Amino acid sequence: MYYSETKVIMGGLAHVPILILIVNFIKGKFESITSKVVAVKTEEPKVKVVEVKEEEVQVGNLNASEVKEEAE
């Protein structure tokens, strides 16, 4: 037996609230799980700050041969 287009649309619309309830239930379960995981990882890592030392390059001390070696 074939259903009319109206009955098919009405049946689909009747199931939309049920699908929304199922999706919200699953979403709520995942939110509760992720809140527990995030609460455990709130500690900040211990990081040691190290200063970077910069060296000055003296241009006057370079020979032409040293410059050519670096360019190749």
Contact map, one row per residue, 1 for C-alpha under 8 A:
111000000000000000000000000000000000000000000000000000000000000000000000
111100000000000000000000000000000000000000000000000000000000000000000000
111110110000000000000000000000000000000000000000000000000000000000000000
011111110000000000000000000000000000000000000000000000000000000000000000
001111111000000000000000000000000000000000000000000000000000000000000000
000111111100000000000000000000000000000000000000000000000000000000000000
001111111110000000000000000000000000000000000000000000000000000000000000
001111111111000000000000000000000000000000000000000000000000000000000000
000011111111100000000000000000000000000000000000000000000000000000000000
000001111111110000000000000000000000000000000000000000000000000000000000
000000111111111000000000000000000000000000000000000000000000000000000000
000000011111111100000000000000000000000000000000000000000000000000000000
000000001111111110000000000000000000000000000000000000000000000000000000
000000000111111111000000000000000000000000000000000000000000000000000000
000000000011111111100000000000000000000000000000000000000000000000000000
000000000001111111110000000000000000000000000000000000000000000000000000
000000000000111111111000000000000000000000000000000000000000000000000000
000000000000011111111100000000000000000000000000000000000000000000000000
000000000000001111111110000000000000000000000000000000000000000000000000
000000000000000111111111000000000000000000000000000000000000000000000000
000000000000000011111111100000000000000000000000000000000000000000000000
000000000000000001111111110000000000000000000000000000000000000000000000
000000000000000000111111111000000000000000000000000000000000000000000000
000000000000000000011111111100000000000000000000000000000000000000000000
000000000000000000001111111110000000000000000000000000000000000000000000
000000000000000000000111111111000000000000000000000000000000000000000000
000000000000000000000011111111100000000000000000000000000000000000000000
000000000000000000000001111111110000000000000000000000000000000000000000
000000000000000000000000111111111000000000000000000000000000000000000000
000000000000000000000000011111111100000000000000000000000000000000000000
000000000000000000000000001111111110000000000000000000000000000000000000
000000000000000000000000000111111111000000000000000000000000000000000000
000000000000000000000000000011111111100000000000000000000000000000000000
000000000000000000000000000001111111110000000000000000000000000000000000
000000000000000000000000000000111111111000000000000000000000000000000000
000000000000000000000000000000011111111100000000000000000000000000000000
000000000000000000000000000000001111111110000000000000000000000000000000
000000000000000000000000000000000111111111000000000000000000000000000000
000000000000000000000000000000000011111111000000000000000000000000000000
000000000000000000000000000000000001111111100000000000000000000000000000
000000000000000000000000000000000000111111100000000000000000000000000000
000000000000000000000000000000000000011111110000000000000000000000000000
000000000000000000000000000000000000000111111000000000000000000000000000
000000000000000000000000000000000000000001111100000000000000000000000000
000000000000000000000000000000000000000000111110000000000000000000000000
000000000000000000000000000000000000000000011111000000000000000000000000
000000000000000000000000000000000000000000001111100000000000000000000000
000000000000000000000000000000000000000000000111110000000000000000000000
000000000000000000000000000000000000000000000011111000000000000000000000
000000000000000000000000000000000000000000000001111100000000000000000000
000000000000000000000000000000000000000000000000111110000000000000000000
000000000000000000000000000000000000000000000000011111000000000000000000
000000000000000000000000000000000000000000000000001111100000000000000000
000000000000000000000000000000000000000000000000000111110000000000000000
000000000000000000000000000000000000000000000000000011111000000000000000
000000000000000000000000000000000000000000000000000001111100000000000000
000000000000000000000000000000000000000000000000000000111110000000000000
000000000000000000000000000000000000000000000000000000011111110000000000
000000000000000000000000000000000000000000000000000000001111110000000000
000000000000000000000000000000000000000000000000000000000111110000000000
000000000000000000000000000000000000000000000000000000000111111000000000
000000000000000000000000000000000000000000000000000000000111111101100000
000000000000000000000000000000000000000000000000000000000000111111100000
000000000000000000000000000000000000000000000000000000000000011111110000
000000000000000000000000000000000000000000000000000000000000001111111000
000000000000000000000000000000000000000000000000000000000000011111111100
000000000000000000000000000000000000000000000000000000000000011111111110
000000000000000000000000000000000000000000000000000000000000000111111111
000000000000000000000000000000000000000000000000000000000000000011111111
000000000000000000000000000000000000000000000000000000000000000001111111
000000000000000000000000000000000000000000000000000000000000000000111111
000000000000000000000000000000000000000000000000000000000000000000011111
